[in-house]
Amino acid sequence: MFKTQQDFIKKIPLVISVCIVIPISFFYGFNPDYIFDIQLQTIDEQNFFKSVMGLYLGFSILWVLGILNHHYLKMAIVTNVVFMFSLVFGRVLSLFIDGIPSFGYLYGTFAEFFLGCYGIWVLTNKNTNFAQTK
């Protein structure tokens, strides 16, 4: 998985993301009220949260492919950046429109922003040449 220090530098944001996003996806899909102040009332709401779970798991599979296979690494990092900044955008929009959320969501916003920025750094850093990844 990590053969060199450069390999570690490239893949660590994906590993962190997978370790967080997979468990969160199952909470969204099966028991969102366990860790969030959410009470689903209708089948449509349950369906929506299951689809979010599927979306999170789908991206996580792509990130795992990037961790395990260098052919998918750049695509995995790009999708991770888009995923993280999309979450940040939605959370910041909600912050201005809806108000300040709980600590967990605030912390998540900063963590997602950091992972997105780290991914951009990996993609633009000359020392993390993707042609050398094997």
N, C-alpha and C positions, 0 to 999 in steps of 0.2 A: 504494500500500500504506500509506504513512504520509503523510497530508496535513497533519497538525498535530502539535504536541507532545503533545496529549491522545491523539491516535490512536496515537502511538508508545508512550505510557505504558500504554495499554490492551492493545496487541498484542504488546509485547516478550516477556512470559512465554510466549506461544504460539509465537513465533518460536524462542525458546530451546528450548522443549520439542520442537518439530518437529525442530530441528537435532540434538538428542540422541536422541530416541526412535526416529526412523526408522532411523538406522544401528544402534542397539542391537537393534532388532527383527530386522534381517537377521542379526546375529550369533546371536541366540537361535534363529532359525529354521533357519539353515544351517550355522553353525560356532561353537557356543557354547564349545567348548574352546579357541578361539583367544584369547579374552580372559578366560574364566572357568575356574576349576578344576572343570570339569564334563566327565564322560565318559558320553555316552548309550550305553546297552547294548541297549535294546530298541526295537522299532518304536513301542510305546506312549509311551516317553519322547520319541522323536523327534516323534511326533504331538503330544504335549503342548507341546513347545517351538515347533512350527509354529503351534499355536493361539494361543500367547502372542504370537508374531510377528504373526498376523492381528489380534489384539486391539489391539496397539500401533499397527499400521498404520491400523486403523479409526479409532481416536481421533485419530491424526495427520491423517487426511483431514478429520475434523471441525474440527480446529484450523486447518488450512490454509483451509478454507471461512470460518472466522471471521476470519482475517487478510485474506482477499480480498473478503469480502462482509459488510457491516455487519449484515445481517439475521441472520447466524449468530454474531456476535461474542459476545453475552452467553452463549448456550448453549455456545459453545466454551470460554469462560472458566470457566463452572460445571463443565463436564466435566473441564477441566484441573485444577481444584481438587480434585474428587472423585478423579480419577486419582492425583494426587500424594499426597494424604493417605492414600489406600488403600495405596500403596506404602510410605509412612512407617509406617503402622500395622503392616503385615506385617514390615517390617524391624526395628522396635522390638520387636515380639513375638518375632521370631527372636533378637534380641540378648539378651533376657532368658532365653529357653528354650534356645537353642543356643550362645550365647557370642558373642564379638566376631568379626565377619567381616573379610575383607581390607579394605585401605584404600579400594579402589574402591567397595565397598559402603557403607562408613562415609561417604565423601564424597558418594555418591549420596543417602544418607539426608538429609544436611544440605541438599543442593541441592534435593531434592524438597520438603522442609519449607519452604525459602525460597520456591520457586515457588508452593506452595500458599498460603502466607501472602500473597504478593504478589497472587495472584489474588483472595483475599478482600478485600484492601485496595482493589483496582481495583473490585470489585463494590460495596463499601460507601462509597467515597470520593465525596463530593458533587461534586467537581470533574471526575469522569469520568462525566458524565451520558450514558447510552446513547441518549437521545432525540436528542442532537446528533451522534451518530456517522453519518457519511456517507462 
